[in-house]
Amino acid sequence: MTDPTSEFFRGMAARGVDAKLNQVNVRVRFDSVDNGRTSSWLLTVDDGAVDVSSGTGDADCVLAAERAVFNNVLSGRTNAMAAVLRGEVRLSGDPEVLVALQRLLPDPAGAPA
């Protein structure tokens, strides 16, 4: 059975070029902790071209959280910036990267259109 985090990254990998990210050049690492074990994904955006790989690496921004929190953020049940402000997601590096990245995240359920 897959979870929202895995589905999100699989979808990102299939995206190719995303017009919403034209002129965006960032590397974001997601460190997901599940039962004390950390899994990492590296999302690279190069002028809208999206690439995803598993594993660690240098990044402009690193987001770290429990897997359940990422499942909520990456499925649209929780806003990523709100999760950072509440301390559910730890952010290191450039916080402006998260602002750009939110264009890729699903809108939280019940958010105004």
N, C-alpha and C positions, 0 to 999 in steps of 0.2 A: 504494500500500500504506500502511495506517495503522500507527501505532506505539502502544504502550501509553499514552504521555503524551496524545496526541490523543484516543484512545478514552476515557481517564479523564475529560477535560474535556467531551467530548461527552455522556458519561453523566451527569456532574454537571449540565450544562445541562438535561437532560431530567428530572431528579429532581423539580423543583418544591419541595415542602415535605418535609423529612426530620425525623421525630420524634426521631431521635437528637440533633438539634441544637436542640431546643426551648430557648428562652431563651439561645441563643448569637447574639451580634451581633459579627461580625468581618469584616475584609477582608484577604485573603491574596493576595499577588502571587507568582507563580512565574516566575522568570527562567531560561529554559532556553537553554543555550549549545550550539550545534552548528556546528562548523567556523568558530568565531569570530563567528558571527551569533547574536544574542540574540532569542528570541521570548518574549513575556510573556503570561500569563493572569492575570486578576484574578477571584478567587473571593470572592463576597460572600454572607455568611449573615446573615439578618435574622430572628430568632426562628424558625429552622428553614427559612425560605424561602431556597433556594439559587439564585444567579444567577452565570453565568460570562460574562466578556467577554474579548476579546483586547486586548492593549495594556497600557500602564503606567498607573499612577495611585497615589494615596495608599493605603497599606495599614498595618494594625496589625502585620503581620509579612511579611517578604520572604524567600522561599527561593530560593536561586540555586545551580545545579549544571549540570554537563554533561548533555546530553540523555540519554545512556546511563544515567546515575545516576537521573534522573527516571523513565526507562522501568522500571528495576528497582524503585524505590520504589512507583510507581503501578500496578505489576502484581502487587505482593505478594512479589517476590523479595527485597526488602531492607526492613527496618524504617526508617521515616523518622527517628526519634529516634536510632537507632544510626548512621545515615548522617551526621547532624549531629555526633554525638560523635566520629566518625572523621574529620571534616573534609571529607567528600565533598559535603555540602550546607552552604552558608553560610546562616546564619540571622541576620537583623537585625530588630530590633523586639522585640515581646513573645513570649518563648518559650512562654508558656502557651497561646498561640493554636495552636501545633503540637500540644499535648496535646489540645485540643478537636478539632482537625482530624483527628487519627489515628482518630477514630470513623468517618470516611468512607473511610479507606484500607483496601485489602485486607490481611488478615492475611498475614504472611510465610509462604511455603510451608514446611510442616513444623512450624509453631508448634502448641503444645498447644491443644486445643479448650477 
